[in-house]
Amino acid sequence: MSGSVTLANARLVLRDRVTTGCVTITDGTITDVTEGAHIPDGAIDCQGDFVTPGLVELHTDNLERHMEPRPEVDWPHLPALIAHDAELASVGITTVFDALRVGSIAGGKARYSAYARNVANELLQARAEGAFKISHFIHLRAEICSETLLDEMAQFGVEDRVGIVSLMDHTPGQRQFRDLGALRVYLTKKRNLTEEEFLEHVANLKGLQARLGAAHEQGAVAEANRYGAVIASHDDTTADQVAVSARNGVGFAEFPTTVEAAEACRASGIAVMMGAPNLIRGGSHSGNVAARDLAERDLLDIVSSDYVPSALLLSAFRLAEIWDDLPRAIACVTDAPARAAGLTDRGRLDEGLRGDVLRIRANGDTPLLRGVWSRGARVA
């Protein structure tokens, strides 16, 4: 991006403090961070608003929601991608790892069809053509309990720049869905399953896991290493499961479901990521551990918007109230996720990094987004 923009008279949220100052972005890169109340000629007067790095999102279901706005309704992929991109920009997310499921089930009412390779092709083409407002990477959600996982993963390579592979095992009766009642409610509402169809689906998944689970997990780890992707675990529940994650080379844990698992992650050097909706609602919709509980125990490192994009910024300000530490809270949605994903060029207000910045005004306990810049271009 060419040109220059300066945001002045702002409360800059730096790594270790909040201070009055200004940030200048030139040709897409932060070129100056200066403390003080001076407003240079031509600068935007932020009138004391906060200026933070742009938000970094590692795991979001939002693209799938745009591609399937209602059950069994398929939306054209490119318009879905463009709408998803615009929505994320509007809530301050300037880097996203778009989660695409690999691993399908061909039969039954709760079937899952393969789609990741086709969507990735359109995403990569749109990115190459400059169609997006923000920065997009690929996150493959490797569904261990499926029929076609390794075949679908074989279709991707280094050239796709897959950033994250998460190892997801949604076998009923464990991890996220230890409580079959929660799974029953989820599937009967989303897929309109009868009780007989639900029980058939549960039996099928348990059979798939028994037959293919170990080979799928081992193969998914190998494929992630072939891509050069960061590996994430998903819904770890026990210390034993975390031990397996550590052996698999997992860098961060998505949504551990218990304090036990979060503590084991911390002991193993695995960063803990929790969902912003969990934090804001005060608990998990599946009955698992509350994100606030982990935050209060100093067991929370990264926050993801999960299924509500606008929740990410709000969650940071809620964490700031819990910790009485805004820089630490903002780092959970900027610097920490960037580092977990291996990105060293963003996530902080430092000279030489990408010019992804937000202007935020505090409206009571709710942050009001006043401007979003991606590589120095205003996108919201």
N, C-alpha and C positions, 0 to 999 in steps of 0.2 A: 504494500500500500504506500502511496506517495502522499506528501503533505505533512503538516504538523498541527498538533492541537495541544494546548496547555490547560489543565484544570488547576485553578488556583483558589486560595482562601478555603481550603478543604481540610477536613480532619483525616489525615492519611493514616490508614491502618497498616502499619508496618509489622515486621515479624515479632517485635518485642514491645511495642508501644503504639499509642495513638498520638499524633503530633500535627499541628497546623503546618501546612506547606503546599507545595504545588508539584504536579507531575507533568512532564512534557513527553509526548510521543511523536517521533519523527520517522516517517517512512515505515510505519508499522512496529517500531521498536521503542521502548522506553529509553529516552536519551538523557533525562535529567530528573532527579528527585531532590527537591530543595525544601528545607524547613524554613518557616517564617511566614508572616502574613502578607508579604508583598504580592501584588497582583500585576504581572507583566502586561504590557500593551498587547491587546488582542487575545488575552487569556479569557477563559470562561470563569466567571466568579461563582464558585460553588456555595457561597454564603454559609460556610460552616458545615455543609453536608459532608458525610463520610465519603471517602474514595478508597476503594478496595480493589484487589485483583479480581478478574473475572472468575466465575465459578467453574469448577471442573467436575463433571458428572461421569462416574465410572459405570453405573448400572441403572438403566432406565428402561421400563416397558413402554415408554411413550410412543415410539415409532410403531410398535405392533398395534397399539390402540388406534393409530391413524390408518394403518393398513387394514384393520378389521374393526371398523367403528361399532359394529354390532356382530353378535355371533353369526358366523357363516356369511357375512357380508364382506366381499373382497373389494378393496379400493385400489385404484391404479397406483403403482408404487411411486413414481416420480412426484405426482402431486402430494402423496402422503409424506414423502421425504421433505418436500419444500415447506409444507405446513408444519411439520415437526420441527424443522430448523427454525422457522420464524417464531414458533411458540417458545422454544428454548431461549432464543435471543431476547424475547420480550420479558423473561423472568431472570435474566442475568447470567445464564449459562453460556459461556463462550468456548468451552471445549466439551465435547461429548463422545463417549464410547458407546456407539449404537449397538444395543444388545440384540443379536439374532440367534434364534434357537437352531442348533444342529442336532439331529436325532429325531426320528419320526415314528409314528405308529400308523400303519396303513388302514387298518380295519376298525370297525366299531363306531358307535356314535361319538365317542370322545377321541376320535382319531386326530392325529397331528400330521399335517402334510409338510413335505420339504419345501422350503422357500428361501433359505439363507443365501445360496449361491446367486440366484437371480436378483435378489434385492441388493446384495453386495455389488454386483456388476453395475446396477443403476446408481448406487451410492457413489462408487468410485468414479464413474463417468461424470456425474453431477459435480463432484468435488473437483475433478480435473478441469471442468468447464467454468469453474468459479460461480456456480449457482447458489452456493450456501452463504449465509451471513456469518456463520461461526465455524469452528474447526471440528471436523468429524473423523473419528477413528472407528474401527470395527472391534466389537466384543462378541466372541462366539460363546454362547451358552450351551455347553456340551451336556446334553441330556443322557445320562448314563442309562437310565431305565427306558430304553427305546429299541427299535429294530434296526435302524440304519445309521447309527452315529458315525462309525468309522468311514463308511462310504461317503457320507456328506462331508466329513472333515478332510478327506483325501482330495476334495475338489478345490481346496484353498492352498496357497503357497506363500512364500516369502514376499512375492511381489504384491500381495494383497495388504501388507502391513497390518496384519491382525495384531491388535495391541494387547488384548486380554482374552484368555480362555478360562471360563469358570466351569468347575466340575460340579454338575447339578444332578443330584439323585433324589427324584421325587417319588420314590417307592412309598406307597401308603404304609402308615404305621411307624414311621421314623422321621427324623429331622423335622422339617417344617410341619409335616402332617402326621405327627405322632398321634394326634387326636383325629380319629377317622370322622368324627362328627363335624369338625371344621372342614375337612375335605368334602364331605357329603354336601354341606351347605354351599361350598364354593362351586362344585360341579353341577349340582342340581339347578343353581341359579344361572351359571354361565352357559352350560351345555344342555340344560333341560333334561337331565337324565332321570329315568325312573329308578326306583330302588333296585329293581332287577338289573338294569343296565349299569348302575353304580357298582354293585357287587361283582358283576362280570368284569368291569374295568379294573377294579382293585385286584382281582385274581389274575388278570392278564399282566398287570404291571409287576406284581410279585413274581410271577413266572419268568418274565423277561429279566428281572434283576438277578434271579437265581441262575439263569442260563448264561447271561451275557454281561452282568454287572462288572465282574473283575476284569474281563478282557476289555470292556469299553473304557474303564477307568485307566488302565495301563496304556491303552492305545491313545486316549485323549491327551494324556500327559506327553506321550511321545510326539504327537502331532503339534502340540503347543510348543514344545522345544524345537521342532522343525521350523515352525513359523518364526521363532524368536519372541514369542508372546509371554507376557506375565501370566502366571497361573493363579487363579483365585479358587478358594473353596466356597461352598454354599451351604448355609444352614447347618454347620457343625453343631452337634448337641452334646457330645461327650468328650472327655479328655482323650480317649482312645481314637476317636475320629480325628481330632486335632493332630494326634501323633502321626496318623496316616497322611494328613494334609502336609505336615512338615516333611515327611519322607518324599512326598510328591513335588516338593520345591515350591509350595504355595507362598505367595508374597503377601496376600491379604485375604481376610476372611469376610465373605459377604453374609451379614445377618446371622451370626451365631445365635442359637436359640436359648442358651442358658448361661448363667454366670460361670458355671464350671468350664464351658467351652471358651468363653472370653478370657478367663484366667489362664487357661492352657495356651491360648494364642499368645497372650502377653509373655508367658514363660518361654515360648518357642520363637519369639521375635516376629510373629505374624501380626500385621496391623489389623485392627478390628474396624469393620465398617457396619454401620447400622442405618436404618431407613429413617428419613426425615418424617414421613407420616406417622411412624411409631412414636417419635419424639414429640410431635405436635399433638397427637391424639392422646398421649399418655399411656400407650400400650400397643402391643402387637394385635393385629386383626386375627391372627391365628392362635392367640393365647400363649405366645412365647415371651421371653424376657423383654422387659421394657427398656428402650434405649436410654431413658432418663436414669434408670437404675445403674446401667453400665457407666454412664457419664459421671454419676455421683461416686462411683467406685474407681474412677480414673481408668476405665477400661474401654474408652471410646476414642478412636483416632480419626476416622473418616465418616462423613455422612453422605448418603446418596438420596436423591429425590425419589427413587424407586418408581412409584406409579403416579406421583403428583409433582410435576416439574416446579411449580411455584413454591413447593414446600422447602426447597433447598436453602434459599436465602433466609426464609423465616426461621428455619431450624438453627441457623448460625446465631441469630439474635436470641433465640431461646437458650442455646448453650451458653451464650455470653452472660445471661442472667444466672444460670446454674453455677458457672465457674467464676463469675465476676471478672471476666477476662476476655474482652472482645478480640484482641489479636489471636489468642489461642483458638477461639471459636471460629473465626474467619479462616484460620489455617486448616480447619477440618473440612472445608468445602473448596479450598484453593490449593495451598501448598502440599498438604498431606496426600490428597488424591493424585496430584500431578506426580509426586515422587513415587507413589505406589505403582503408578503406571509407567514409570521410567521416563517421564517427561521432565527435562531439566531447564526448559526455556520459558516456563510460565509458572503462575501460581503465587508470585510475590511482586511487590512494587519495588523492583530493583532495576538499576540501569543495565541495559543489554538484553533484558527479557522482552517477550512479546508484549505489545501494547494492548493488552486485554484488561480493561478497567471498568469499574462501575461507580456511579454516583448515587448515593443512597441518603435519603432523609429519614430520620427517626420520626414516626407518627405514633406516639405512645409506645406500646410494646411491639408495634408492627413496622417493619422497614418499608419505606416507600421508594421504589426504584425511580430515579430521575434521569438516568442515562446509561447506555451500554455502548462501549467501544470495543470492537474486535479488530486487532491489529491496527488500531488508530482510526478505523472507520466507524462512524456512529451507526449502530444497527438497531437501536431501540431508544 
